[in-house]
Amino acid sequence: MIVSDTTLLNRRTSRPVALSRMGFGGAPLGNLYRKVEDDVAQATLQAAYDHGIRYFDTAPQYGLGRSELRLAPAIERFGRDTIQISTKIGRLLLDCEPHEVTPEAFVDVPQKRIVFDYSYDGVMKSYEASRQRLGIDNADILFIHDVCAFSQGSQEASDARVRELFDDGGYRALSELRAAGDIAAIGAGVNEWQVCERLLGLGDFDGFLLAGRYTLLEQEALESFLPLCEKRDVGIVLGGPYNSGILATGAVPGAKYNYADAPESILMRVRKIEAVCAAHETPLIAAALQFVLGHPAVKSVIPGAVSAAEVAANVKLLQTPIPASLWSDLKAEGLVHPDAPMPKEP
C-alpha cells in the first residue's frame, strides 16, 4: 500500500482523475484551531509532495481562503500537471468589517465573512475566486461543501440547501463546468453519508469527500450507501479517518469523537478495538488509517498534517505491516461490520 499508488475517480468519462492513495487534507493549513506559520505550511506541503502525495484538497472555508492561498506557491513549485486538486463551493468570502469576520474554527484569518450560496451564480463566483487564490486555470474536482444536517444545524436546513442547489442552478453550474472540461469531476464534501445518498438520487455525481462516516469505528454506510457507490462507480475520498481524533489517540481522557468529547459508549468500543490491535502489536492509528482503504469505493484517504514530521508519520502509518489476523479478529469479536472489505497487506 504505497502512498504514490493511484486509483481512478470518475472512470466513466474520458478524463478520469488519478488520485494518490494518500492525499493531503488542506484544512489544518488554514490555521484550524491554531496558527501555522507560512514557512511551516510550505515545508509541510513540500514534504507531502516529496513523499509521493499527488492529491491536494482545499476549500474557501479553510482559513477564509488562507489554505488556498498557501497551496498556490506550492502548486507553482510542483508543476500544475503533476498534481490533482479539489476545492469546494457553497461559501462565498466577502470583505467585511472586523466585527463581522466569521472564522468558525480557524484563527488568524483574513478579514472576510462567509455567505452560504449554492445558486448558479454562487457556484461560478466561488469557483472563480478559488481559481484566483490558487493561481490555477482549473481544478480537477469541485465539491459541494457542507449541505449535510451536521454542518447546517438541522435536517430542515440541509433539505433547504439541497433544494437551493437544484432549484437555483448550482447543480446546473457544476454540470456545465464539467461538460466544458473546466473540471473533471463533481461531488460533495460532507460529514454525513445520508445526504450523499440523496444527492445520488437527484443528479449525476462522480465522487464524494466523506468525513468520518466510514472508519474503523463506524461502518453504517455499508448498509446502503457504499454498495450504491460501487454499483454507480462513484468514488469516495475519505476524510477524518480518526473520527476527530479518538482513533489516533485511543480512549484517553478527553479523547475527541465528532469534534466533541467522546461519550462512554464510544470510549468502551475503542478500548476493545485497541485491545485487539495490541494483541497483534499494531498501533491503533495505523489500523484506522489502513482500514478505510480496504473498501473498493474509497479512492484516497486524506489525513491532515501541520508539519513535515506529521506528513512523514502519516506515510509511515500507511506502510506499517498489519497481519490479516487482526482484521479477522476484529470481525470475530463483532467490532467491525461483517461485510466490511479488509485491506490487503502492504
matplotlib code that plots the C-alpha trace (Angstrom):
import matplotlib.pyplot as plt

x = [0.0, 2.3, 1.4, 2.0, -0.1, -3.0, -6.7, -9.1, -12.1, -14.7, -13.7, -16.9, -15.6, -12.6, -11.0, -10.6, -8.9, -5.9, -5.6, -2.7, -3.9, -3.0, -3.9, -3.4, -6.2, -5.8, -7.9, -5.1, -3.1, -6.0, -5.0, -7.5, -7.6, -4.1, -1.8, 0.6, 3.5, 3.8, 7.3, 6.0, 3.0, 5.2, 7.6, 4.6, 3.3, 6.8, 7.1, 3.8, 4.9, 8.4, 6.7, 4.7, 1.4, -0.1, -3.7, -4.4, -7.8, -8.7, -11.7, -12.6, -13.8, -10.4, -9.0, -11.3, -9.1, -5.8, -5.5, -6.0, -3.5, -0.9, -1.3, -0.7, 3.1, 3.4, 1.5, 3.9, 6.8, 5.4, 4.0, 0.3, 0.3, 2.0, -0.8, -4.6, -6.5, -10.0, -11.7, -15.3, -18.3, -21.1, -19.4, -18.6, -16.0, -16.9, -15.0, -16.3, -15.7, -13.5, -16.5, -18.2, -15.5, -16.8, -13.7, -15.6, -12.8, -10.0, -7.6, -5.6, -7.8, -8.3, -10.9, -13.8, -17.2, -18.9, -22.1, -23.6, -24.7, -25.5, -27.1, -25.8, -24.1, -22.8, -21.1, -19.5, -18.3, -16.9, -15.0, -13.6, -12.4, -10.8, -9.0, -7.6, -6.4, -4.9, -3.4, -4.7, -6.8, -8.9, -9.4, -9.8, -12.6, -15.2, -17.1, -20.4, -19.4, -21.4, -25.0, -25.4, -27.5, -24.4, -23.0, -26.2, -27.6, -30.7, -32.2, -34.6, -31.7, -29.9, -33.0, -33.3, -29.7, -30.2, -33.3, -31.3, -28.6, -31.1, -33.8, -31.4, -29.0, -26.0, -26.0, -26.5, -23.4, -21.4, -22.6, -21.8, -18.3, -17.8, -19.2, -17.0, -13.9, -13.2, -13.3, -13.1, -15.4, -18.1, -19.4, -20.0, -17.8, -19.8, -19.9, -22.8, -23.3, -27.1, -27.1, -24.6, -27.1, -29.8, -27.7, -27.1, -30.8, -31.0, -28.1, -25.0, -22.1, -18.6, -17.5, -17.8, -15.5, -16.9, -15.5, -15.5, -18.5, -16.7, -14.0, -12.7, -15.2, -18.3, -19.5, -23.2, -22.5, -22.1, -25.8, -26.8, -24.6, -21.3, -22.9, -24.7, -21.3, -19.9, -22.9, -22.7, -18.9, -18.8, -15.6, -15.0, -12.3, -12.2, -11.5, -11.4, -10.2, -9.6, -13.2, -11.9, -9.0, -10.1, -8.7, -5.4, -5.1, -7.0, -9.6, -7.6, -9.2, -10.6, -10.4, -12.4, -15.1, -17.1, -15.4, -16.5, -15.5, -16.2, -19.1, -18.6, -20.1, -17.6, -14.7, -15.6, -15.8, -12.4, -10.9, -12.0, -10.5, -7.3, -7.1, -7.2, -4.6, -2.3, -2.6, -1.3, 1.4, -0.2, -0.8, -4.5, -3.8, -2.2, -5.1, -7.6, -5.7, -5.4, -8.9, -10.7, -8.7, -9.9, -13.2, -13.0, -15.1, -12.5, -10.0, -7.9, -7.6, -6.6, -5.4, -4.4, -0.9, 0.6, 4.3, 6.7, 7.1, 3.4, 3.4, 6.2, 4.4, 1.2, 3.2, 4.9, 1.4, 0.2, 3.1, 3.0, 2.5, -0.7, -1.4, -4.6, -5.4, -6.0, -8.9, -10.4, -10.2, -12.0, -14.8, -14.9, -15.4, -18.1, -16.1, -16.2, -19.2, -19.2, -19.4, -16.5, -13.9, -10.5, -7.3, -4.5, -1.2, 1.3]
y = [0.0, 2.8, 6.5, 7.3, 4.4, 5.8, 4.9, 6.5, 8.7, 9.3, 6.4, 6.8, 9.7, 10.3, 12.4, 10.3, 11.8, 9.8, 10.2, 9.1, 6.5, 9.1, 12.7, 15.9, 17.5, 21.3, 22.3, 22.4, 24.8, 27.2, 27.6, 25.2, 25.7, 27.2, 29.4, 27.7, 29.9, 30.3, 28.7, 25.7, 25.4, 25.4, 22.8, 20.6, 20.8, 20.1, 17.1, 15.7, 16.1, 14.6, 11.5, 10.9, 12.6, 14.0, 14.8, 18.0, 19.0, 22.5, 24.8, 28.5, 27.9, 26.7, 29.8, 32.0, 31.5, 31.0, 27.3, 28.0, 30.9, 28.8, 26.0, 28.4, 28.7, 25.0, 24.3, 26.6, 24.7, 21.2, 22.0, 22.0, 19.0, 16.8, 17.0, 16.8, 19.5, 19.6, 22.6, 23.4, 25.7, 26.8, 29.5, 32.9, 35.0, 38.7, 41.7, 42.9, 45.0, 43.4, 42.6, 40.7, 38.2, 34.6, 32.4, 29.3, 27.1, 28.9, 31.5, 34.4, 34.7, 37.3, 40.0, 38.1, 36.9, 33.8, 33.8, 30.4, 30.3, 27.2, 29.1, 29.1, 32.5, 31.4, 28.4, 30.4, 33.2, 30.7, 28.7, 31.8, 33.2, 29.8, 29.7, 33.2, 32.3, 29.0, 30.6, 27.9, 27.7, 24.9, 22.4, 18.7, 18.1, 20.6, 19.5, 21.0, 21.9, 21.1, 20.6, 18.0, 18.3, 18.2, 21.3, 23.2, 22.6, 20.6, 18.3, 21.0, 23.4, 20.6, 20.0, 23.7, 23.8, 20.8, 22.4, 25.6, 23.6, 22.1, 24.8, 27.8, 26.4, 25.3, 21.8, 23.1, 25.3, 22.3, 20.2, 22.9, 23.3, 19.5, 19.3, 22.1, 20.4, 23.1, 20.4, 16.7, 15.6, 16.9, 15.7, 16.8, 17.2, 16.5, 14.9, 12.5, 9.7, 10.1, 13.4, 11.8, 9.0, 11.6, 13.5, 10.4, 10.1, 13.7, 14.1, 12.6, 12.8, 11.4, 11.1, 12.4, 13.6, 11.9, 13.0, 10.5, 8.3, 5.2, 4.4, 1.6, 2.8, 3.1, 1.4, 2.1, 3.4, -0.3, -0.9, 1.1, 4.0, 2.3, -0.6, 2.1, 3.8, 0.6, 0.0, 3.5, 3.6, 6.6, 7.1, 8.2, 10.4, 9.6, 12.5, 12.2, 8.6, 9.0, 10.2, 13.6, 12.1, 9.1, 6.6, 8.4, 8.9, 5.9, 6.1, 8.5, 11.1, 14.0, 11.9, 13.6, 12.0, 14.0, 17.2, 16.8, 14.7, 11.1, 9.5, 6.5, 4.1, 5.2, 5.0, 1.5, 0.4, 2.0, 0.2, -3.1, -2.3, -1.1, -4.5, -6.4, -4.1, -4.5, -8.3, -8.1, -5.5, -3.0, 0.7, 1.6, 4.7, 2.6, 0.2, 3.1, 4.7, 1.5, 0.1, 2.7, 1.9, -1.7, -0.7, -0.6, 2.6, 4.5, 6.0, 8.1, 8.9, 12.5, 12.8, 16.3, 17.5, 20.7, 19.8, 17.8, 15.4, 14.7, 14.0, 11.5, 9.9, 9.5, 7.9, 5.5, 4.5, 3.8, 1.5, -0.3, -4.1, -5.3, -9.0, -10.3, -12.0, -8.5, -7.8, -11.3, -11.0, -7.6, -9.2, -12.3, -10.0, -8.0, -4.8, -4.4, -4.9, -8.4, -7.1, -4.7, -5.4, -5.8, -4.2, -6.1, -6.3, -3.6]
z = [0.0, -1.3, -1.0, -4.6, -6.0, -7.8, -8.2, -10.6, -9.7, -12.4, -14.6, -16.6, -18.6, -20.9, -18.2, -15.1, -12.1, -10.8, -7.0, -4.9, -2.3, 0.4, -0.3, 1.6, 3.6, 3.5, 6.4, 9.0, 6.8, 7.1, 10.7, 12.1, 15.9, 15.9, 13.8, 11.4, 10.2, 6.4, 6.2, 8.2, 5.9, 2.8, 4.3, 5.1, 1.6, 0.2, 2.4, 1.2, -2.4, -1.7, -0.1, -3.3, -2.4, -5.5, -4.5, -2.5, -1.2, 0.0, 0.3, 0.7, 4.2, 5.4, 7.0, 4.9, 1.9, 3.6, 2.8, -0.9, -0.8, 0.8, -1.7, -4.6, -4.3, -3.7, -7.0, -8.8, -7.4, -8.0, -11.5, -12.0, -14.3, -11.6, -9.1, -8.7, -6.9, -5.4, -3.9, -2.9, -3.5, -1.2, 0.8, -0.7, 1.1, 1.2, 2.5, 5.8, 8.9, 11.6, 13.9, 11.0, 10.4, 10.6, 11.3, 12.5, 13.9, 12.2, 13.7, 12.3, 9.2, 6.5, 7.1, 5.4, 6.2, 4.9, 3.0, 2.0, -1.6, -3.7, -6.6, -10.2, -9.7, -6.3, -7.7, -10.6, -8.3, -5.7, -8.3, -10.0, -6.6, -5.7, -9.1, -8.4, -4.9, -6.1, -9.2, -11.5, -14.7, -13.4, -10.5, -11.1, -8.7, -7.4, -4.3, -2.9, 0.6, 3.8, 2.7, 5.4, 8.6, 10.7, 9.1, 8.5, 12.0, 11.2, 8.7, 7.6, 6.9, 5.0, 2.9, 2.1, 0.9, -1.4, -2.8, -3.4, -5.2, -7.7, -7.9, -8.1, -10.6, -8.6, -9.8, -13.4, -13.0, -11.8, -14.7, -17.2, -15.8, -16.1, -19.6, -20.8, -19.4, -16.8, -14.1, -14.5, -11.6, -9.3, -6.0, -2.4, 0.7, 3.8, 7.2, 6.6, 4.1, 4.1, 2.1, -0.4, -1.0, -1.5, -4.0, -6.0, -6.4, -7.7, -10.0, -11.8, -9.3, -9.7, -6.1, -2.6, 0.1, 3.2, 6.5, 9.4, 8.4, 7.2, 9.7, 11.9, 14.5, 12.3, 9.1, 8.9, 5.3, 4.3, 4.6, 1.5, 0.5, -0.2, -2.2, -4.2, -4.9, -6.1, -8.4, -9.8, -10.0, -7.6, -5.8, -2.2, -0.8, 2.9, 5.3, 9.1, 9.3, 13.0, 13.8, 15.0, 17.0, 19.1, 16.6, 16.7, 20.5, 21.7, 24.5, 26.7, 28.9, 26.8, 23.6, 20.8, 18.6, 16.1, 17.3, 20.9, 24.0, 23.2, 25.1, 27.3, 24.7, 22.1, 24.6, 25.5, 21.9, 21.1, 24.1, 22.7, 19.3, 21.0, 22.8, 19.5, 17.9, 21.0, 20.7, 17.2, 18.1, 15.7, 16.5, 16.6, 14.4, 11.7, 11.6, 11.5, 8.5, 6.5, 7.2, 5.1, 2.0, 2.2, 0.6, -3.2, -3.4, -1.3, -3.7, -1.4, 2.3, 3.3, 6.9, 7.9, 8.8, 10.0, 9.8, 7.7, 10.6, 10.7, 6.9, 7.4, 10.3, 8.2, 5.4, 7.9, 9.2, 5.7, 5.1, 8.5, 8.0, 9.5, 9.8, 8.2, 11.5, 13.1, 10.7, 11.1, 14.9, 14.8, 12.8, 15.1, 18.1, 16.4, 16.3, 12.6, 10.2, 8.9, 5.3, 5.6, 3.0, 4.6, 3.4, 1.8, 3.5, 2.3]

ax = plt.figure().add_subplot(projection="3d")
ax.plot(x, y, z, "-o")
ax.set_aspect("equal")
plt.show()
